[in-house]
Amino acid sequence: MTTTPLHEMSQLNSKLDELARLTESEYETSKTVILFQYFDKIYTLCYGTPNFQTLIDTLIQREYAKFCSAIFKRIYMDVFKSQDRWHITYYLVHSLWNYTDKTNAMCTAIVNAQLIPMFTFNLNHDNYLNNFSANDAIKKLFDMIVSILHNIAQVPELTSELRRHQCLEILNKLIQKIGLHNVFLKGISYLTLAYIIREDERTTYLTNSNESIPYLVDLLNKAVNSPDRRSNGLEARELCKGLSKLSVANDNKYKIYIESKLLDSLLNMLEQHSSSQEQISACTLIWNLAFDQNVRKIYSEHKQLNQILTNIAQTSSNDELRRSASGCLCTLMGGPKPPAKASSAPPENKRVMISYNHDVKHLSKQIKDHLAADGYDVWIDLERMHGNLLDSMSDAIETSSILLICLTEKYKDSPSCRLECEYAYQQKKHIIPLLLQPNYKPDGWLGIIVGSKIYINYAKKSFDAAYSETLGELQALQNRVNTKSTISPPKKLAPPPEPPRPLSTATIAAAANETITTRATPPPNAIVHLMSQFRMDNVSAPMPITSATLEKMTPKETHNFLIENGLENFLPIFIDMDGIKLMKLFEIKNKAPQFYYMLIKDKWDQMNQEAKDQSYSRKLPTSMAQFLQLTVILDKLADRFSSK
């Protein structure tokens, strides 16, 4: 008679009791083999039934991962020593592979049970690596372990543990040594690295990145053209998610886009209607790629792509899919359009927008509820998803004076959050960063926008303490907005304060003088636009500035470097600037000069406003001539960086 899931579920607690009663002398016996066979089998029997969530909840509550750790600790250093050892290892690890694929809680439990160092020990075992191609059992062991690491890597809060146990180095070693012998293992290793590598580490830890992207795109193409939507065991959806994670880095967007098979694969995914999750993953990848202006131009002119996205946005019954398609279309059209005239809004100093990713939905709502109780009018899409969401979002930004950004890694990965955040930045809204994920430091596009702002750390402090800081920062911004005065532009250039370096070339001096003296009220960003249109003539060829040099510089060393290069009078602009941030600034200058000058101008204005509010003891530079001096020196440094 076939065993039913209900019958198996009735035995679950008794089997867990048996597991808990095992003595160390029984750890390597057939009794333990049979127990782990049960825990592996019950997953298959219960998956897709109403009992499945009960199974997961029970295993978490009864600390299944801790039992696994205690037993595996006895055998992990030589899992092939006996047949019983290998069978225990197989069923134990296979069950954890299954359970981590379906619940983040089991991923966390495995990390807490200290199983990661035992897994990485096996992946780094020289004997296993040397005999990998000739031993199917070793291949299976590696496939299972790396799959567990891949599942854990998709939980941002856990990636630091993978990094701590040298997973970056070990996975790269696997790809190099045995990638030729196992397509699945090579693909899943690349996908895992995509989730745990920081943007500033790509050249260090993904040395073969020029191979990884074509490799994953090729697997994706094979998957979408197979009946089961898989290629060598890897689903089209998870391959697309990995590419989407890689595409968050600006440097990778064009590398992914130019792969010839990519667009055909994405169109295939969008047009098939059996899996909305597969369609969402395709939309998300397209959306991330569209933040590159070159990709955006080409995709915006692709009639078939735009027609499919429009049809999904108008007809899909899946809210997340419809939202993703609408976001793609909005970004392809260049983002939300600013209003022709200012919207009628509540008093500016009481209107706040909270921008967040749904991984921190509950904490974001808690912040919103407290702000509302303190008299703020708060917009958060948690409650206002009626009508056109993108229109609601842009209207909320336009009518708010302050944006609270809930910083998490998933926020950075989300194209929806990027669209919100960049639009708020373009609209010159005050931004207050709230750090909601432990041990997270924003980098890439998000790091650029939040810059050197001080985060309010909800991940480290109690809610009451962090909220009190948030309230204090809001009130400080209100005072600043209420007391801010309009400053008329000077009618002639003020003399610069004894510059350590020459002020500017003749070309810049003439252009600056024309801009300042011929316009009584220059249009917004006029000087920014002017300066992005020309470059200085290089009058000398000083030593280049390399990324390797900048990456090692502490904030103090960076400040000394800036002083040595004539920027002593402008140090308040570079508070908390380290070598990596300076390198990112130079990269922006060389790739997007208008955005770069806008950043510098914003920092300049902020420095001078804060100088007024706080009554600095020494006089800070304020004239347009001094602003030009700042940009000229930075331009020279950026040119040296680009010539590396």
Salt bridges, closest charged atoms under 4 A:
GLU8 OE2 - LYS41 NZ 3.57
ASP17 OD1 - ARG62 NH2 2.57
GLU18 OE2 - LYS15 NZ 4.00
GLU24 OE1 - ARG74 NH1 3.76
GLU26 OE2 - LYS31 NZ 3.35
GLU28 OE2 - ARG74 NE 3.37
GLU28 OE1 - ARG85 NE 2.86
ASP40 OD1 - HIS94 ND1 2.80
GLU63 OE2 - LYS66 NZ 3.40
ASP101 OD2 - LYS102 NZ 3.39
ASP126 OD1 - LYS173 NZ 3.95
ASP136 OD1 - LYS139 NZ 3.90
GLU161 OE1 - ARG164 NH2 2.86
GLU161 OE1 - HIS165 NE2 3.78
GLU199 OE1 - ARG202 NH1 3.60
GLU199 OE2 - LYS412 NZ 2.72
ASP200 OD1 - ARG198 NE 3.58
GLU201 OE2 - ARG163 NH2 2.59
GLU201 OE2 - ARG198 NH2 3.12
GLU211 OE2 - LYS186 NZ 2.37
ASP218 OD2 - LYS222 NZ 3.18
ASP218 OD1 - LYS261 NZ 3.01
GLU235 OE2 - ARG230 NH2 3.61
GLU235 OE2 - ARG237 NH2 3.62
ASP251 OD2 - ARG202 NH2 2.87
ASP251 OD1 - LYS591 NZ 2.52
GLU278 OE2 - ARG229 NH2 2.35
GLU301 OE2 - LYS297 NZ 3.38
ASP319 OD1 - ARG322 NH2 2.52
ASP369 OD2 - LYS365 NZ 2.95
ASP369 OD1 - LYS368 NZ 3.82
ASP377 OD2 - ARG351 NE 3.36
ASP377 OD1 - ARG384 NH2 3.86
ASP381 OD2 - ARG323 NH2 3.13
ASP381 OD1 - HIS358 NE2 4.00
GLU383 OE1 - LYS368 NZ 3.41
GLU409 OE2 - LYS245 NZ 2.61
ASP413 OD2 - LYS245 NZ 2.68
GLU422 OE2 - ARG418 NE 2.83
ASP443 OD1 - LYS412 NZ 2.63
GLU469 OE2 - LYS461 NZ 2.23
ASP578 OD2 - LYS441 NZ 3.86
GLU587 OE1 - LYS584 NZ 3.87
ASP602 OD1 - LYS428 NZ 3.32
ASP605 OD1 - LYS601 NZ 2.95
GLU610 OE2 - ARG480 NH1 3.87
ASP613 OD2 - ARG480 NE 3.48
ASP639 OD1 - ARG535 NH2 2.25
